[in-house]
């Protein structure tokens, strides 16, 4: 087991064997709102993505890690670092636990804590931020529980299912 180790989960880099899980997630329309996806992804495109996933966060300004259960190494979701700005010492973070049967078990909380530690210790970052729609109460509670505070609202930011939603900005200062 390689990667960032927690009590119940570990975070690891993407592997070619993640293709089916990634395909299922990226083509699930219920998560398109938060990923700004508007069309399905082919396995060919996702395979190319996986082939380039080894590139350094300092080069591509993003990093996707797989959230796996320690007990059986099964993937339960992803945690993404995006819009990495080393000059300003900040990065955005997004998280998804894919299957409903794996939600509400503390996996997201533990993954977010591991990423907080990684961002501070290995990337020397000053802050993390998250953009969360106003109706995503679970995510709002998760980020607040881990010390993030709301710093603003983007009005009518997300257009979904025929209506606009506000998007809240949450920030966590690490040092």
C-alpha positions as YAML, in Angstrom:
chain: A
units: angstrom
residues:
- id: 1
  name: UNK
  ca: [0.00, 0.00, 0.00]
- id: 2
  name: UNK
  ca: [1.70, 3.19, -1.22]
- id: 3
  name: UNK
  ca: [0.48, 6.73, -0.86]
- id: 4
  name: UNK
  ca: [-0.86, 8.93, 1.88]
- id: 5
  name: UNK
  ca: [-2.03, 6.71, 4.72]
- id: 6
  name: UNK
  ca: [-4.91, 7.40, 7.07]
- id: 7
  name: UNK
  ca: [-6.66, 5.27, 9.64]
- id: 8
  name: UNK
  ca: [-9.35, 3.81, 7.36]
- id: 9
  name: UNK
  ca: [-8.28, 4.98, 3.91]
- id: 10
  name: UNK
  ca: [-5.25, 5.79, 1.82]
- id: 11
  name: UNK
  ca: [-4.78, 8.15, -1.11]
- id: 12
  name: UNK
  ca: [-2.81, 6.98, -4.11]
- id: 13
  name: UNK
  ca: [-1.93, 8.09, -7.61]
- id: 14
  name: UNK
  ca: [-4.10, 7.11, -10.55]
- id: 15
  name: UNK
  ca: [-3.32, 3.76, -12.17]
- id: 16
  name: UNK
  ca: [-4.32, 2.30, -15.56]
- id: 17
  name: UNK
  ca: [-6.55, -0.12, -13.63]
- id: 18
  name: UNK
  ca: [-8.70, 2.87, -12.55]
- id: 19
  name: UNK
  ca: [-10.12, 3.25, -16.07]
- id: 20
  name: UNK
  ca: [-13.50, 1.60, -15.39]
- id: 21
  name: UNK
  ca: [-14.04, 3.45, -12.09]
- id: 22
  name: UNK
  ca: [-13.07, 6.76, -13.71]
- id: 23
  name: UNK
  ca: [-15.30, 6.01, -16.71]
- id: 24
  name: UNK
  ca: [-18.28, 5.29, -14.45]
- id: 25
  name: UNK
  ca: [-17.75, 8.44, -12.41]
- id: 26
  name: UNK
  ca: [-17.05, 10.86, -15.27]
- id: 27
  name: UNK
  ca: [-20.11, 9.63, -17.16]
- id: 28
  name: UNK
  ca: [-22.49, 9.82, -14.21]
- id: 29
  name: UNK
  ca: [-24.63, 12.87, -14.97]
- id: 30
  name: UNK
  ca: [-25.33, 13.44, -11.27]
- id: 31
  name: UNK
  ca: [-21.76, 14.71, -10.76]
- id: 32
  name: UNK
  ca: [-21.56, 16.79, -13.94]
- id: 33
  name: UNK
  ca: [-22.74, 19.92, -12.14]
- id: 34
  name: UNK
  ca: [-19.71, 20.07, -9.85]
- id: 35
  name: UNK
  ca: [-17.22, 19.04, -12.53]
- id: 36
  name: UNK
  ca: [-18.51, 21.43, -15.21]
- id: 37
  name: UNK
  ca: [-18.95, 18.45, -17.53]
- id: 38
  name: UNK
  ca: [-21.46, 18.74, -20.36]
- id: 39
  name: UNK
  ca: [-20.77, 15.64, -22.46]
- id: 40
  name: UNK
  ca: [-19.80, 12.03, -21.78]
- id: 41
  name: UNK
  ca: [-16.16, 10.94, -21.85]
- id: 42
  name: UNK
  ca: [-14.97, 8.05, -24.00]
- id: 43
  name: UNK
  ca: [-12.73, 5.33, -22.58]
- id: 44
  name: UNK
  ca: [-10.14, 6.37, -25.18]
- id: 45
  name: UNK
  ca: [-9.97, 9.94, -23.83]
- id: 46
  name: UNK
  ca: [-9.87, 8.73, -20.22]
- id: 47
  name: UNK
  ca: [-7.11, 6.25, -21.07]
- id: 48
  name: UNK
  ca: [-5.05, 9.12, -22.49]
- id: 49
  name: UNK
  ca: [-5.73, 11.11, -19.32]
- id: 50
  name: UNK
  ca: [-4.51, 8.19, -17.19]
- id: 51
  name: UNK
  ca: [-1.37, 7.89, -19.31]
- id: 52
  name: UNK
  ca: [-0.52, 11.50, -18.47]
- id: 53
  name: UNK
  ca: [-1.66, 11.46, -14.83]
- id: 54
  name: UNK
  ca: [1.93, 10.94, -13.63]
- id: 55
  name: UNK
  ca: [2.87, 14.52, -14.52]
- id: 56
  name: UNK
  ca: [3.92, 16.71, -11.61]
- id: 57
  name: UNK
  ca: [1.48, 19.11, -9.94]
- id: 58
  name: UNK
  ca: [4.01, 21.93, -10.44]
- id: 59
  name: UNK
  ca: [3.86, 21.30, -14.20]
- id: 60
  name: UNK
  ca: [0.14, 20.69, -14.80]
- id: 61
  name: UNK
  ca: [-1.26, 22.68, -11.82]
- id: 62
  name: UNK
  ca: [-3.56, 19.84, -10.74]
- id: 63
  name: UNK
  ca: [-3.47, 16.46, -9.04]
- id: 64
  name: UNK
  ca: [-6.12, 13.75, -8.73]
- id: 65
  name: UNK
  ca: [-5.73, 11.13, -6.03]
- id: 66
  name: UNK
  ca: [-7.77, 7.97, -5.62]
- id: 67
  name: UNK
  ca: [-9.43, 7.42, -2.23]
- id: 68
  name: UNK
  ca: [-9.14, 3.74, -1.30]
- id: 69
  name: UNK
  ca: [-10.39, 1.75, 1.68]
- id: 70
  name: UNK
  ca: [-7.50, 0.31, 3.69]
- id: 71
  name: UNK
  ca: [-9.34, -2.94, 4.44]
- id: 72
  name: UNK
  ca: [-9.61, -4.09, 0.81]
- id: 73
  name: UNK
  ca: [-7.89, -1.38, -1.31]
- id: 74
  name: UNK
  ca: [-11.15, -0.73, -3.20]
- id: 75
  name: UNK
  ca: [-11.49, 2.74, -4.69]
- id: 76
  name: UNK
  ca: [-14.37, 4.77, -3.25]
- id: 77
  name: UNK
  ca: [-13.74, 8.19, -4.79]
- id: 78
  name: UNK
  ca: [-11.34, 10.90, -5.81]
- id: 79
  name: UNK
  ca: [-9.90, 14.01, -4.24]
- id: 80
  name: UNK
  ca: [-8.67, 16.65, -6.65]
- id: 81
  name: UNK
  ca: [-6.27, 19.52, -6.22]
- id: 82
  name: UNK
  ca: [-6.80, 22.10, -8.97]
- id: 83
  name: UNK
  ca: [-5.79, 25.64, -9.95]
- id: 84
  name: UNK
  ca: [-2.51, 25.12, -8.10]
- id: 85
  name: UNK
  ca: [-0.76, 28.46, -7.64]
- id: 86
  name: UNK
  ca: [2.70, 27.87, -6.09]
- id: 87
  name: UNK
  ca: [3.54, 31.60, -6.24]
- id: 88
  name: UNK
  ca: [0.50, 32.45, -4.13]
- id: 89
  name: UNK
  ca: [0.74, 29.19, -2.13]
- id: 90
  name: UNK
  ca: [-2.84, 28.05, -2.70]
- id: 91
  name: UNK
  ca: [-4.82, 25.28, -4.34]
- id: 92
  name: UNK
  ca: [-8.47, 24.40, -4.83]
- id: 93
  name: UNK
  ca: [-9.78, 21.09, -3.54]
- id: 94
  name: UNK
  ca: [-12.73, 18.99, -4.62]
- id: 95
  name: UNK
  ca: [-13.85, 15.59, -3.43]
- id: 96
  name: UNK
  ca: [-16.32, 12.94, -4.50]
- id: 97
  name: UNK
  ca: [-17.26, 9.66, -2.89]
- id: 98
  name: UNK
  ca: [-18.92, 7.92, -5.79]
- id: 99
  name: UNK
  ca: [-21.22, 5.19, -4.50]
- id: 100
  name: UNK
  ca: [-23.96, 6.03, -2.03]
- id: 101
  name: UNK
  ca: [-23.02, 2.92, -0.01]
- id: 102
  name: UNK
  ca: [-19.58, 4.45, 0.65]
- id: 103
  name: UNK
  ca: [-20.90, 7.90, 1.62]
- id: 104
  name: UNK
  ca: [-21.35, 9.09, 5.20]
- id: 105
  name: UNK
  ca: [-18.61, 6.75, 6.48]
- id: 106
  name: UNK
  ca: [-15.91, 9.33, 7.16]
- id: 107
  name: UNK
  ca: [-13.89, 8.59, 4.01]
- id: 108
  name: UNK
  ca: [-14.22, 12.15, 2.65]
- id: 109
  name: UNK
  ca: [-13.30, 13.69, 6.00]
- id: 110
  name: UNK
  ca: [-10.21, 11.52, 6.36]
- id: 111
  name: UNK
  ca: [-9.17, 12.16, 2.74]
- id: 112
  name: UNK
  ca: [-9.52, 15.91, 3.21]
- id: 113
  name: UNK
  ca: [-7.41, 15.76, 6.38]
- id: 114
  name: UNK
  ca: [-4.69, 13.82, 4.54]
- id: 115
  name: UNK
  ca: [-4.70, 16.40, 1.74]
- id: 116
  name: UNK
  ca: [-4.51, 19.25, 4.26]
- id: 117
  name: UNK
  ca: [-1.38, 17.68, 5.76]
- id: 118
  name: UNK
  ca: [0.10, 16.97, 2.32]
- id: 119
  name: UNK
  ca: [-0.53, 20.55, 1.16]
- id: 120
  name: UNK
  ca: [1.19, 22.01, 4.20]
- id: 121
  name: UNK
  ca: [4.12, 19.61, 4.56]
- id: 122
  name: UNK
  ca: [4.96, 18.70, 0.96]
- id: 123
  name: UNK
  ca: [3.68, 21.58, -1.13]
- id: 124
  name: UNK
  ca: [4.37, 24.31, 1.47]
- id: 125
  name: UNK
  ca: [0.98, 25.90, 0.81]
- id: 126
  name: UNK
  ca: [-0.67, 28.66, 2.80]
- id: 127
  name: UNK
  ca: [-4.28, 27.91, 1.93]
- id: 128
  name: UNK
  ca: [-6.82, 25.54, 0.46]
- id: 129
  name: UNK
  ca: [-10.17, 26.61, -0.96]
- id: 130
  name: UNK
  ca: [-13.33, 24.90, -2.13]
- id: 131
  name: UNK
  ca: [-16.27, 26.04, -4.25]
- id: 132
  name: UNK
  ca: [-19.53, 24.47, -3.06]
- id: 133
  name: UNK
  ca: [-23.05, 25.05, -4.36]
- id: 134
  name: UNK
  ca: [-25.54, 26.34, -1.83]
- id: 135
  name: UNK
  ca: [-27.63, 23.15, -1.93]
- id: 136
  name: UNK
  ca: [-24.70, 20.78, -1.22]
- id: 137
  name: UNK
  ca: [-25.24, 20.72, 2.53]
- id: 138
  name: UNK
  ca: [-23.12, 17.58, 3.09]
- id: 139
  name: UNK
  ca: [-20.07, 19.19, 1.51]
- id: 140
  name: UNK
  ca: [-20.60, 22.45, 3.38]
- id: 141
  name: UNK
  ca: [-20.73, 20.53, 6.69]
- id: 142
  name: UNK
  ca: [-17.66, 18.47, 5.74]
- id: 143
  name: UNK
  ca: [-15.49, 21.47, 4.92]
- id: 144
  name: UNK
  ca: [-16.68, 23.42, 7.95]
- id: 145
  name: UNK
  ca: [-15.94, 20.43, 10.19]
- id: 146
  name: UNK
  ca: [-12.35, 20.49, 8.94]
- id: 147
  name: UNK
  ca: [-11.88, 24.18, 9.68]
- id: 148
  name: UNK
  ca: [-12.80, 25.84, 6.38]
- id: 149
  name: UNK
  ca: [-14.71, 29.10, 6.70]
- id: 150
  name: UNK
  ca: [-16.99, 30.75, 4.19]
- id: 151
  name: UNK
  ca: [-15.33, 33.77, 2.63]
- id: 152
  name: UNK
  ca: [-17.78, 34.70, -0.10]
- id: 153
  name: UNK
  ca: [-20.63, 33.83, -2.40]
- id: 154
  name: UNK
  ca: [-20.65, 33.83, -6.18]
- id: 155
  name: UNK
  ca: [-24.24, 34.76, -7.06]
- id: 156
  name: UNK
  ca: [-26.06, 32.76, -9.75]
- id: 157
  name: UNK
  ca: [-22.75, 31.05, -10.56]
- id: 158
  name: UNK
  ca: [-23.90, 27.57, -11.53]
- id: 159
  name: UNK
  ca: [-26.68, 26.99, -14.05]
- id: 160
  name: UNK
  ca: [-28.20, 23.56, -13.56]
- id: 161
  name: UNK
  ca: [-31.52, 21.98, -14.41]
- id: 162
  name: UNK
  ca: [-33.04, 25.25, -15.60]
- id: 163
  name: UNK
  ca: [-32.07, 27.45, -12.66]
- id: 164
  name: UNK
  ca: [-29.13, 29.32, -11.22]
- id: 165
  name: UNK
  ca: [-27.43, 28.41, -7.95]
- id: 166
  name: UNK
  ca: [-25.10, 30.39, -5.75]
- id: 167
  name: UNK
  ca: [-21.66, 28.96, -5.13]
- id: 168
  name: UNK
  ca: [-20.01, 29.45, -1.74]
- id: 169
  name: UNK
  ca: [-16.27, 29.89, -1.40]
- id: 170
  name: UNK
  ca: [-14.67, 28.21, 1.60]
- id: 171
  name: UNK
  ca: [-11.06, 28.79, 2.61]
- id: 172
  name: UNK
  ca: [-8.67, 27.25, 5.09]
- id: 173
  name: UNK
  ca: [-5.46, 29.02, 6.07]
- id: 174
  name: UNK
  ca: [-2.85, 26.37, 6.84]
- id: 175
  name: UNK
  ca: [-0.19, 28.48, 8.54]
...
